[in-house]
Amino acid sequence: SSVIDEGLFQKVLRAAGRSIAQPALEAMEMLLDPSTPSQAKLTLLAALTYLLMPADLVPDIIPMVGFSDDLVALTAVISLWRNYMTPQMHAKAREKLDKLIPLTR
């Protein structure tokens, strides 16, 4: 919370909706969890930052290879998720999601 403006983060997540907010909260839990190795945290931050950047190393308009750099970053994120996401992290993220964006019936 000393690095991230929590109010702004919550506002962005509410605007994005539950389907985007849940993986964002899970990533945050993985980054904050002391059991996640530092190298994994750094890789996760780098890959997510790259995926969110408007500019790519290889522009997406180039046929066939334009999305290859995005695929590499996405593969890194998926691998980290599979190897380091614990049920406890998932549950904490879900609890925060339910408080932030309650399910409406």
Secondary structure by P-SEA (a helix, b strand, c coil): ccccaaaaaaaaaaaacaaaaaaaaaaaaaaacccccaaaaaaaaaaaaaaaccccccccccccccaaaaaaaaaaaaaaaaccccaaaaaaaaaaaaaaccccc
